[in-house]
Amino acid sequence: MTPVALAPRFFIAVAVILLFCRLMAWLLGKVGQPAVVSEMLAGVLLGPSLLGLLAPGVQDALFPEQLYPVLYVVGQVGLVIFMFQAGYAFTAHPTTGLAGTAGAVSLAGVLAPLGLGVLLVLATAGHAPVIADGASVGVSAAFVGVALAITAFPMLARIITERGHAGTRHGSLALASGALDDVVAWMLLAVVLATASGRVGPALTTVGGAALFGLLLWTVGRRVTAALVGSDRLGDQSRLLGLVALLFAVAWYTDEIGLYAVFGAFAVGAVMPHHERTDRLVNTVTPVCQIVFLPLFFTYSGLHTEFGLLGQPSVLLFALGCVTVAIVGKFGACWGAARLRREPNGVALRIGALMNARGLMQLIAINVGMAAGIVNSTLFTALVLVALVTTLMTTPLLTWIERREERAAAQADTQESAIAVQPAGGKA
């Protein structure tokens, strides 16, 4: 398909995606689900799982295969801008005692699901067709463990922002833990891919590139962003141009080293000085990003999802096992690590609920694994189910935790009132 023929397909596809995402957001908003979940489900429903099943001709006409890379790239623009905003908001609310707890939570959130995922594949490899042709059981088991260890960092950030949790202790801890968790998980993924290919170069590139990026960001990056915001010779348009160029350059670098663009964008936001000029920049780029660009990214992977394979009993049982292992390994381990760090139970529960979401970061990882020949269609389907279930349960879990604390507070107030009234009654 030529670019001239592809352009009108792109415009109508974007119109359908945006309107359908808004419809889904309205429907799921009635049950408390954030827009990010609606966009993810919208992509699944517009793909082969529903629209392709009911009207395959319509699905092919709306979303030809040649359109997918365009949707991905345009969606990446929205994701990069949003993660910059999330990084900027993250540093706006300093929290004491963050590093130790965030490190413990992220370590538990990687090791527990990694170990459980490996054991699950080793135990079921002979019963479910989850090993790709040419891939060893060990590499497949390691890949599943790493995939389950990934946290939906972009979704986590967006849920925290949309629910007004930015600046809270659990919101800050979840962001910090999620960032550390995914950096480690993506490095482990690079090691697994290198092992599968027999080449160590990609893994060394990711680890070494990440170390170099952190060093440059802490030294040169702070000076560059300070000059961008503080220079009186730059107008708002020049400052906006400089910011976009910086974001895209950093996104290019972190993508090239295999660390993914979202971490570069988040890091730039984290080192941006807090100033009214920066606030104007964020307020300028955010509305178009959230309304137009970001839904395209969260819809993209859903267009690749097909659940027909879950009709096989062995595949369904394996998928349910993956879901169980994922929840126990991430929610349970992160909650336990936070409690061991003496965080209040409410904070620990919220951290576990937020860290448990896998979202599109896991979908991206399994797409990488499929391209590398490690993941077959059966394993892909099972891990997509994990991503959907763990993301869908995040908001209900948070709501349950809030209501639980409200009931406990109301009961405490009632007991205090009763204690206060009894002496007065006795004297009377």
Secondary structure, DSSP 8 states (H G I E B T S, - for coil): --HHHHHHHHHHHHHHHHHHHHHHHHHHHTTT--HHHHHHHHHHHHTTTTHHHH-HHHHHHHS-GGGHHHHHHHHHHHHHHHHHHHHHHHTTS--TTHHHHHHHHHHHHHHHHHHHHHHHHHHHTTTS--S-TT--HHHHHHHHHHHHH---HHHHHHHHHHTT-TTSHHHHHHHHHHHHHHHHHHHHHHHHHHHHHT--HHHHHHHHHHHHHHHHIIIIIHHHHHHHHH-TT--HHHHHHHHHHHHHHHHHHHHHTTS-HHHHHHHHHHHS---HHHHHHHHHHHHHIIIIIHHHHHHHGGGG---GGGGSHHHHHHHHHHHHHHHIIIIIHHHHHHHHTT--HHHHHHHHHHHH--HHHHHHHHHHHHHTTS--HHHHHHHHHHHHHHHHTHHHHHHHHHHHHHHHHHHHHHHHHHHHHHHHHHH-
